[in-house]
């Protein structure tokens, strides 16, 4: 099994920041944003170690993974 490195595009990094900031402002605390970020990191580690999982997107070499319900 070959471990793959996940490369975040600048747009993806910005989107992540916007999402986390939204919940910080909405909830008035960082608690949920920290949990969400932790959940994202866990999913990323799974993808790094098991690159064959996830759904192929319309973009070459880009996969989607659904986290949670």
Buried (B, 14 or more C-beta within 10 A) or exposed (E): EEEEEEEEEEEEEEEBEEBBEEBBEEEEEEEEBEEBBEEBEEBBEBBEEEBEEBEEEEEEEEBEEEEEE
